[in-house]
Amino acid sequence: MIGTPAMSFPPPLSRRRLIQSGGAGLAMIAGLPAEAAEIYTRALSSLGAGGYDVVAYFSSGAPVVGSPGFSHRWKGATWRFSSAANRDAFALAPERYAPAYGGHCAWAASQGYRAAGDPRQWRIVEGRLFFNYDADVHRRWQNNIADFIAAGDRHWPALAAQ
């Protein structure tokens, strides 16, 4: 067409790259805030921790689904809670309760890439909440937690910046 400016699109994401990005590639395509890439959210969603109440892991020792009525925005994601008290505790100290690696899989972070974290595959270690991709990965991660956390901590700054 004459007079129509050329449009350029980013190259398509491979399935592997999309999984490794933890949905961040879709966030970019969908026009979600760039800062949301640090926090794992499902594709086309802005829910941190998949809508689970991250404070409840510490207070109840179990995953508890949060309510839309008790939510808080932090780092480009919407975090849901099961009570106003949990929402308020998170708002005062989100770094204390938010999952390590933005809720991405802790084992994947230890290997140098990002993958989805499942809030049902969790563990608190030395006051930090960790998620893993699935039950098999969670079992593998638990075989050497200290070394995997050390490796994840080394890799995470570069991964978070992607």
N, C-alpha and C positions, 0 to 999 in steps of 0.2 A: 504494500500500500504506500502510495506516495504521501510524504508528509507525516507518516506515523513513526514516532521515535522507536528505535530498537529497544526491546526489553531484554534484560538479562535476569536469569534465575540462578540460584545456587544449584550446584550439581545435586542429583538425588542422593539421599542417604541410603547406604546399604543397610540391610537388616542388622548386621553385626554392629555397625557404627551407631545405628539408632538405639540398640540395646545398651551399648557402652555409654551413650550419652545420657541414659536414664530418662529419655524423653525430652531432653533439652533441645535436640534438633527440631522436634515438633513445636516446642515453645517458641523457637526463633521464627519458624514458618508461620505460626499462628499469631505472631506479633505480641506475645507475652513479654513482660519485662525481662531484660537480659539478666538481672540479678536473680531471677527465679531459677536459673540454671544451677546455682550453687545448692539450692534446696531441691531434693528429689520430689517431683510431683508426677502423677500419671499424665500421659498425653492428654492435652487439652483440658487439664485440671489445674487448679491453683492450690489444692489442699496439701499442706505439709503433713507428713506421716500418714498419708492416706485417710485423713480425717479422724485418726485415733488420738486420744487424749494423752499427750506425752508426759504430763505430770502424773497421771494415774500409774504409769509404770513404776514410778518411785514411791507413790503413796499406797497403791493397792497391790503392787507386784504382779499386775496382769494387764494385758491390752484391753482398753475400754474404748468403745466408739464414742467420739465426741458428738455434740449437738450443734446444729447451725445457730442455735440461740446463744451459745457461749463461744464466740470466736474472737480471734485477734490476728491482725496482719503483722507479719515480721519477715524481713528479707524477701519481699515479693511473694510470699505464700500466705494462705489463710490457714490458721491453726484452729482446730476445734477442740472443745473441752466438754467434760461431762458435768461440770459445775462452774458457777461464777468464781468460786474460791480457787479452783484450778486455773481458770483463765487469768485471774488476777496474779497468781503466783508466777505464771509464765511471763506475763507482761512485765513484772518486776525484775526477772532474771532469766530471759529466754535462753542464754548460753548454758545455764545450769541444766535445763530440761530438754533442749532440742537434741535430736539424735546426732551422734558424731557423723562426720562426712555428709552433713546435710540430709541424712536419711538414706543415702546411697548404700549399697551393699559394702559392709566392712571388709569382707574377703576380697571383693573385686578391687577395692581401694588398695589393699595390701599388694595386689598384683599389678597395680599401676593403671587401672582403668575404672571407669564408672559404670555401674549397673544398678538396676532397680533394687531398692530395699523393701522387704516385706515386713510391715510392722508386727506381723504375727510370729516372725522369726527374730527374736530379740534377746538381748542380755545386757544387764548393767554390770560394768566392770570399773572398779575404782571411781564410782560416781558418774560414769559416762554411759549413755544409752547407745547401743549399737544395733543395727538391723542387718540382716543378711538376705540374699536373693530368694532362697527357698530352704527347706528342711535339710536337704543333702549338703548344700553349701554351709549351712549353719553348723552341721555336725563336723564338717571338715575344718571350719574356722575354730571350733572349740578344741581341736586337737593341739593347737599351739597359739592360744589367744595372745599371749604377751608379744611374741614375735610378729604375729599378724598385725596387731595394733601398732607396734613400732614401725613396721613397714608402711602401713596405711597413713600414719602420721607424717612420715617422710614424703609420701607421694601426694597427699591431699592438697597442699598449697598449689601445686601445678595443675592438679585435676580440677580444683575449684575455679581456677582462672580460665579454663577451657570454655 
